[in-house]
Amino acid sequence: METISSDSGSNKKLKYSEVITTAVDPDLMNEDSIDPPNDSEPESQNSDDLDDASSYYDEDFSYYDETLTLQAQFDAADLPPGVEASIPWLEIPEGTKNQDNAAHLYTTSGLNIESEEEEDHVLEKFMQFKSFDTVQDFSDHHYVTVASGSNKPGKGWAKTIQNEWKILEENLPETIFVRVYEERMDLLRAAIVGASGTPYHDGLFFFDAFFPPEYPKVPPHVYYHSGGLRLNPNLYNCGKVCLSLLGTWHGGKEESWISEKSTMLQVLLSIQALVLNAKPYFNEPGYARSAGQAHGEKQAKSYNENTFVLSCKTMQYSLKRPPKHFEDLVAGHFRVRAHAILEACKEYLKGHDVGSLPEGEMEEDEEEFEITNDMPGGRKNFAFNLRTVIGNLIPFLIKNGAKDCEKFIPLGDITRTAPLKI
């Protein structure tokens, strides 16, 4: 069984279309590797109990449906998520030329940037944003104050890190961006673009990494910039990233860190493909076995709806406080993708499943929509919560310079009493 890995001798680059994001396959889950819970690690809730769960209140979105109740159970149990599914190594086509900035991803995605926008200073800097670069200021890095203690890096430590830099620079897919630091080789920051077909589409997700003195004998430490939001069983609101490759979950031997083979590139690809996937609900071991069953798929759909709402909140959080050295990426990404994000919101309000509409397949026919008392409870709450977050997000997108967002303002007007045409 093969897992996501990296080829340190390759100078090829993964195409965005080849970074395939799929739900965790329960047949690939190693259930024998899941340790029984102890006193400090309560047993996960059984999915059959979800229907009777009491509603959970979130101060930002009023009452959520059963999805947020489920999320609360994940947080309360504080169980590490399941072993990530092993998948074949993503094939890299011969002759793929390394792209060193963001231009290729956004000019080949079907979105045409008008000439006047190309002259915009923000977009100019964005299109020149490199996939990999070395920078100076590390003052806002999560691990900036981490002390090495009495352990000093060995002679080969710096050479290993430099080799990691080379692997990343030559092999990063178009949807991952990395910054490293000249004066702190032990630190790294990465941004991952949420993939199409998932509830994370068009989002930006930031991770800080620390290479300890014992590296590569031990895996790197990784922190997720959550903004206090829990939008994935593997990504805690405290910033913890649960992945057997990082040693934060007890996975099979083949999924654990191997000092002679594993790399930081492998970590980032695993987060993108196995964590930020199409059905994150099944990342939790207590629910993985329900994949393909009616009850499990219903819960996965509801979880995706809540996840997309939280992903939109994360967009707002990133626009308000972009991580250092990624300001140009945040500004340009959400200026270019704003219209597609809001179009997707409109389609989800019509009833389409979250993540089900590839770009370019949005419907143009207008239809009336209103939140009524006879709507199913989960659907009603999702529509209300999505319209709430749209109303909060649109001003940030407009302030960021996005074009033609004003026409979506009615989507976020939750005080409307007349049916909304969308």
N, C-alpha and C positions, 0 to 999 in steps of 0.2 A: 504493500500500500504506500503510495507516494503522497507527500505533503507539499505544500507551497514552499518552494526553495528558490535560491538565487544562484546564478552562475557567475562566480567572480572573474572568470576568464572571458566573459562575453562583453562586447561593446555594442550590443543590440539594444533596442528600446521597445518596450511594450506599447502597442497601440491601445487607445482608449477602448475600442470595440472589443479587444481581446481580454480585458479585465472583466471576466464574467462573474456577476454577483448572483448567487443562488441561495435558496433556503437551505438550512442544514438538513441533510438527508438522515432520517432516523436510522436507516439501515447501516449507515457508516458510523453511528455513535457507538463508542465503546462503553457500554453500560457497566461492564465489570470494573472499569477504572474509577467509577464514582464511589467515593468513600461514604460510608454511612454517617449521618450527622451526629455530632456530639453535643454536649450541653451548651457550648458556646455557639453552635451552628444549628439553629432549629430546623426541623424537617420541613421541606417545601410543602406548600398547600397542594392538595389534590385538585386537579382542574374541575372535577365534578362538583366541588364546593363553591365554584365561582358564581353560580346562578343565585345562590342565597346570600351572597356577600352584601353587606350594607354599603351604601353609597359613600364615596370618598370626596371630601371637599378640598378644592384647591383655590387659594385666594385669587389667583390670576384668572381662572376660567370658570368660576362658580361650580355647579355640580357636574361631575363627569359621569359617564356611564360605567358599565362593568369593566371596561378597559383600564380605567385609572384605578379602580379597586384592585384589579390584577396587579398593576404596577406597584401599588402600595404593599401588596403581599410580597412582591419580589424584594422591596426595600426592607420590609419588616423581617423577613426570613434571613436576609443578608447572605444567601447562599451563593457561592461561586457558580457561574454558568457552566453548561456542559462542555465536554470535550469538543473542540472544533472539528468539523468534518474534514477528512483528508480529501484532497482533490488532485487530479493530475496536474503536473507542472504546466503552466500556461505556455503554449508554443509561441516562440518569437520568430516571425517570418524573416527569412534571409533578406538582407539588403535594406532592412528598416533603418532609416537614418535617424540619428539622435536629434531630438528637438530640444533646444535649450531655452525656450521661453513659452509663454502661455498662448502665443498667437495661433499655433497650429490647432489646438483643441477648439478654440472658439471660432476659427474661420472655416473649419471643416465640419462643424456641427449643424450646418443648415441655416445658420443665422447670418444674415448679411448686415454688415455694419456700414451705415451710410457715410458718405464722404465727409460730411460736416462733423460726424462723430469721430472719425479717424483723426481729425485735426484737434480734437479735444485733448487737453494735456493729461487728464486722468486716464483716458483710454490709451493714450500713447505710452504712458508708463506701464499700464497694465499689459499691453501687448508685448512689451519688452521684458516682462517679468520672467526671470529665469527659473527653470525647474529646480536647479541646484545652485547655491551660491554660498560664499563665505562672507560673514559679516563681523562687526565689532561688538556692538552693544548687546549685552546679555542680561541687563538689569531686571527685566520682567520675567525671566525664565523661572519656572517653578523650582528647579533644583539649584538655583544660583547659590544658595547658602549651605548646600550639602557639603559636609566636611568628609574628607577621605579617612580621617582618624589616623591610626598608626600605620595603616597599610599604604604603601607607596607603589605606584604603578611600576611594573617590571620593565625591563629594557625593550621588550617587544610590544609594549602597550601602544605607544605612539604610532609605531609602524602599522599595527593592526587597525587603529582608527583611521589612519590615512588611506589604508586599503579599503575600508568601509566607505570613505568619502568617494573614492574612485568608482566603486561598484554602484553607488547611488547616482553619481553624476552620469554614468554611462547607461544605466538601466532603468531609471525611474519611468513609470508610465506617465502619460500626459495628464493624469488626474491626481498626481501627488507632487507636492512642492516641498523642498527641504532647505533649511538654513542651518549652517554650522558656524562655529565661532573660532576665530584665529587664536584668541587668548584663552579659551576654555574648550579644549578639544574633547572634554568629557561631556559636553552639552550638545544637544541637537533639537531642532523644532521642525515639525512637519505639519502640512495642511493636506487633508484628503477631501476631494470633491465627491459628494454623494452621487452614486450611480443611478442612471435612468432605470426604471423598472423597480425601484425600491422606494420605501417611504422617506428615504434620505436624499432623494434626487434634488439637485441644484443647491444643496447645502454645503457649507464649508465646516470641516471639523478639525480641530487643532490638538496636537499632541506634543508634549515635551518629553525628551528622553535624556537619560543620564547613563554614561558608561562608567561603571565602578572600576576601581583599581585592579580587580581580579578579572576584568573582561579580557578575552572572551570565554574564560572558564565558566563564568556565570552570565546569565542574560542581562540585557540593559533594563533599567527601570523606566517605566513609561507612565506618564500622567496625562489624563484627558481633561481639556478645558471645557467643563460641563456647563458653566454658568449656573450651577445649582440644579440642573435638570437631569432627569434620568430617562433617557430615550432609548435605552437598549439594556437587556439583561447583563451584557458584558461590560457596560460602561456605567460606573456608579456616579452618583451626583457628587461624591467626594473626590472624583478624579481617578479612582482606581480602575485599571484595565484588567479584566479577567481573561487570561489566555494561557493555555498550558505551555505555549512556547516561551512565555515570560516567567514561568514558574509560579504564576498566581492561581493556577488551577491544576489539579492532579490528573493530567492526561496520560495517554499511553506513551510508551517509550519513544515511539516513532514521531510523536507530536511534541516532544519536549526539546529543550535547547540542547544542541550538540555543538560543543565548542569548536570542533574542527570544520563544521559545515554551516551552521546557522549564521545569519547576518541580519543587520538592521533592515535591509531591504525586504527580507522575508517577513519580518515583524510587520512592516507597513502593509505589505500585500495581504497578509493574513487578516489584519484589521479591516482592510477594505473589502475583501472577498468573503470572509467568514463571519465578521461581526456586523458590518453595515450592509446586511444582505436583504433579500426581498421579503423574508418572513422572520424577523428577529424574535418573534414570540417563541419559536421552537428552539432558540438558543438555550433556553432554560431547560435543564435536564428533566425536571418534573413534567414538562409539557411536550418534549420532543417526540415521545411515543404516540402522541395524538395526531401527528402530521398525517394528512390524508383522510382523517376521519371528520365527519360532519361537524361535531362539536369543536374539535381542534381548529379546523379551518375557519369556523365562525369566530372563535376567539382570536385567531391570528389576524383576521380582517379587522376586527375591532381594535386590536393592539396597533396595527398599522395606522389606523385613523388617528389614534392618540399620538403615536410617534410622529406623524406628519405635523400635527399641531405644535408639538414640542420642537420639531425641527425648524418650523417657521419662527418660533420664539428664539431659537439659537441664532437664526439669521439676524434677527433684531439685535441680539446681544453682541454678535460679531461686528455689526455696523456701528454700534455704539462704542465698543471697546476693541478695535482690531488689534491683534497681537503685534508686537514690535517686529518690524521688517516684513510684515505681511499687509501693511496698510494699502499698498497699491493693488495687491491681489484682491482684497476684500472690496475695495471701492470699484474696481473694474468688473469683477465677477458679478456683483449684484446690480451694476448698471446695465451690463449686457444681458443678464438672465432674468431681470425683474419681470419683464412682460411674460415670459414663459412660466415663471412661478405663479403669477396671478391668474394666468389662463388655466393652469392646472387646478388652482383653487376653485375656479368657476366650474370646471368640469366635475370636481369632486362634490360640489354642492348639488349638482344635477343628479348625482347618484352613482357616478363611476367609481370603481374601486381605486383606492390610493395606489399609485404606482402603475396603474394598468394602461395608461395612455402614453405611448411613445410620442416624442416631440414630432409635430407636424400632422398629428391625427386628431387635433382638437376639433370639436364640432362647431360650426358657425351658426347654426339655427338657434334663434332665441326662444326660450321657453320660460314660463312663469314658475317661480319658486317661492314658497313661503314656509316658515316653520309653523306647523299646526299641532294641535294637541293630539290628533289621532296618528301622528307619526310614531314609529317604534321608538322606545326610550333612548336606545343607543344612537340611532340615526339622528334624532332630534338634538341630543346633546352634542354630537359631533358637528352638526350644522351650526349650532349656536357658538360652540367653541372656536370653530374655524373662522366664522365671520368676525368673532371678537379679535382673534389674532390678526386677521387681515386688516381690520380697522387700525390696529396698532402698528402693523408693519408698513403699510402704504406710506405714511408720512416719512419714515426713515428712507424708503426707496426713493421717494421724490426728492428729499433733501440730499440724497446721494447723487442725484442727477439723472435718474432713470426717466426715460421718455414715455409719454402716453399712459401713465399710471392713473391719471385722474379719473378716467372712465370706469375704473374698478372700485372707486370709492363707495358706490352703493352696496357692493358686496359686504362691506364692513359695517354697514348701518344696521345695527341690531334693534334699533328703535322703530323701524318701519312697521307699519301695520298693513300696508297694501302689499300684494304679491310683488316679488322682485323678479324682473325680467333678466334672465341671464343666458 
